[in-house]
């Protein structure tokens, strides 16, 4: 695979990510990659971004609920960073976080619960990275004081924006024309997924199999979330890409397997799916796994 650059090297059929004023560069990406795996970015130096977003789990963490640097358990499941560049909002339920640069600040300064625990310690954290000033100058040329929380967030965003996954068996079929990419069960599951009967694609839409934040409560109530004790609020519809690697599921990690997720939605929406149809849907969801993405050395910890 060619090295990452501002040319992106996008998979077939994928649109160009929007970086806004934070222009993508190889130097910024490389700095963000280092910072993503650097435990100095937590106040007690015990945790990095990568602890909650592990590549082998498609940049989620395999836990029902995330654990912060002080050991506090979150109320939310750590979301995958797969194709996060294409989100219009970030986090499970905060529609005001609309960029990766904004989102990078959330775990740094969140106090309820504490994640990285940086609030009130900004100068101390910046001082830890002054020895890396050469990398900051390469990433942010022309700036007099490039080592800053603002630029740390921008570099992290540049790394995360490049976490693009689009080489699953499904992609090889749809964008590559490989008619043998899907096994028969996955093929049947794909047809059911996009059918009006199952209507999975009414929420998980487009090339990224995701959707906007959806109101939970009142007329637009989502039974699967209400059954988990949530009666009011907004939760985003996450991407299904690499979903076989991101268990457990739902905003609170309350469902352990894809089979149980299918069962829940089948019952809640009274779909009357047969056992074979449920198996086929799971096979299709597994065909959204991009092995190249979770083994790509560009995204792993620097050596």
C-alpha angles and dihedrals in degrees: 000000000000119000118269116262139154085282087071097209090230123198115255113283096019122126123230112269116242111237098171115196091346095085112206117241137164090243093052091046092051092049090048091050091054092047093047090062097037117109091199085081090076119071094237092039093234101111141043132191087262093064090071094031109047120179095224089060092047088263096309122104111238092241128117089230130013122253120220127220092267093050097259114147117230125224090231138068115245106255123227117255091214108138090345088155088078098054118113092201133019139221121033099281115003108101091181093071099086106159138047088238090059092043093054089062094054098074090039095058106019112123103178091085108002112238113169092352101219101140110127092008101080096124092049092052093047090051090057090063100045089100087063094055093122091062091046091050091051091050095043106029118191096023115128094211106024096165103087141127087248092057093042088058092047093050092048089050091051091054094045092045088061094055092105120162121190110131103092124130087263090056092047088056100041101035101021100042094231103151091188095056094097126057115230094260092051090047091054090045091053092053090050092045091058095039124106089238097064094024093192090145092058087080103019097055141169132006091319097049092227140107147199126290107285129210114245112204137045118024096349094049115154108214095205091060096039089054087058091059099266111128103162136021144066126284127178123237103241126216117268092211109121088002091147087066099047105068137176099062144214127043091293100036091244097142118067106195142029089241090059092047091054090047091051095051093042091055096040093051095035092234095157092215117181121236090254092051091052090051090050092051091052089049090054093049089051088053088065089071114116107201092183090060096055093045099040108127091209088072099041128094113293116249 
